[in-house]
């Protein structure tokens, strides 16, 4: 068996956060999360989680999560909580979700508006 570089004995994470970094071409009629800062936000959050020493979590980019009209799309598993993000100011709330499972209700994606 291949040795895990992080010393894990089993695969998987306690929480897995995906931030959309999908890019649409200039001719697209819909906005995209990349131009709204999705990739930059993902990198900053990933670094913040590492600096806080959060283990058992994974922060990574995703392809299109299909709700780009609302802002930067994000989903956290295993809870399956969907967020609409605006930028770096959301990082503390996302870190708290990764740390404790506490959902940032004010960031929850609202499709009813």
C-alpha positions as CSV (number, residue, x, y, z in Angstrom):
1,X,0.0,0.0,0.0
2,X,1.2,3.5,-0.8
3,X,2.0,5.6,2.3
4,X,0.0,8.8,2.7
5,X,2.2,11.9,2.7
6,X,0.1,13.4,5.5
7,X,0.2,10.2,7.6
8,X,-3.4,9.3,7.3
9,X,-4.4,5.7,7.7
10,X,-7.8,6.0,5.9
11,X,-8.9,8.3,3.1
12,X,-11.4,11.0,3.6
13,X,-12.1,14.2,5.5
14,X,-14.4,15.3,8.3
15,X,-15.4,18.3,6.2
16,X,-14.9,19.0,2.5
17,X,-15.4,22.5,1.2
18,X,-15.7,23.3,-2.5
19,X,-15.5,26.9,-3.9
20,X,-16.5,27.4,-7.5
21,X,-13.7,28.7,-9.7
22,X,-15.5,28.1,-13.0
23,X,-14.7,30.4,-15.9
24,X,-17.1,31.3,-18.6
25,X,-16.0,32.9,-21.8
26,X,-16.6,36.6,-22.5
27,X,-19.6,35.7,-24.8
28,X,-21.4,33.9,-21.9
29,X,-24.7,35.3,-20.8
30,X,-24.2,34.1,-17.3
31,X,-21.6,35.4,-14.8
32,X,-18.9,33.1,-13.4
33,X,-17.4,32.7,-10.0
34,X,-13.8,33.0,-11.3
35,X,-14.3,36.6,-12.3
36,X,-15.9,37.3,-8.9
37,X,-12.8,36.1,-7.1
38,X,-13.6,32.5,-6.5
39,X,-10.1,31.2,-7.0
40,X,-8.5,33.9,-4.9
41,X,-11.0,33.3,-2.1
42,X,-10.3,29.5,-2.2
43,X,-6.6,30.1,-2.0
44,X,-6.9,32.5,1.0
45,X,-9.3,30.1,2.8
46,X,-7.0,27.2,2.2
47,X,-4.1,29.1,3.6
48,X,-6.1,30.3,6.6
49,X,-7.3,26.7,7.4
50,X,-3.7,25.6,7.2
51,X,-2.5,28.4,9.5
52,X,-5.1,27.5,12.0
53,X,-4.0,23.9,12.0
54,X,-7.3,22.5,11.0
55,X,-6.9,18.9,10.3
56,X,-9.4,16.5,8.7
57,X,-10.6,19.2,6.4
58,X,-10.1,19.8,2.7
59,X,-10.6,23.2,0.9
60,X,-10.5,23.1,-2.9
61,X,-11.8,24.6,-6.0
62,X,-14.6,23.1,-8.0
63,X,-16.0,23.4,-11.4
64,X,-19.3,25.1,-11.9
65,X,-21.7,24.6,-9.0
66,X,-24.4,26.3,-11.2
67,X,-25.6,29.1,-9.0
68,X,-23.2,31.9,-10.2
69,X,-25.9,34.5,-10.5
70,X,-26.0,34.8,-6.7
71,X,-22.3,35.3,-6.1
72,X,-19.4,32.9,-5.5
73,X,-20.9,29.5,-4.9
74,X,-19.6,27.2,-2.1
75,X,-20.7,23.9,-0.6
76,X,-19.5,22.1,2.5
77,X,-19.9,18.4,3.0
78,X,-20.9,16.2,4.7
79,X,-23.5,18.7,5.9
80,X,-24.4,19.7,2.3
81,X,-24.6,23.3,3.2
82,X,-24.6,25.7,0.3
83,X,-23.2,29.2,0.7
84,X,-23.2,32.4,-1.4
85,X,-19.9,34.2,-0.8
86,X,-18.9,37.8,-1.4
87,X,-15.2,37.7,-0.5
88,X,-12.4,37.5,2.1
89,X,-14.7,38.8,4.8
90,X,-16.5,35.4,4.7
91,X,-13.3,33.5,5.7
92,X,-13.8,33.6,9.5
93,X,-17.4,32.2,9.2
94,X,-16.2,29.4,6.8
95,X,-13.3,28.5,9.2
96,X,-15.8,28.2,12.0
97,X,-17.9,25.9,10.0
98,X,-14.9,23.8,9.1
99,X,-13.8,23.8,12.8
100,X,-17.0,23.1,14.6
101,X,-19.8,22.4,12.0
102,X,-21.5,25.7,12.9
103,X,-23.4,26.9,9.9
104,X,-23.1,30.5,8.9
105,X,-26.8,31.1,8.4
106,X,-26.3,34.7,7.0
107,X,-24.2,33.2,4.2
108,X,-26.5,30.4,3.3
109,X,-27.5,30.4,-0.3
110,X,-31.1,31.7,-0.7
111,X,-32.8,30.8,-3.9
112,X,-36.2,32.2,-2.9
113,X,-35.2,35.9,-3.3
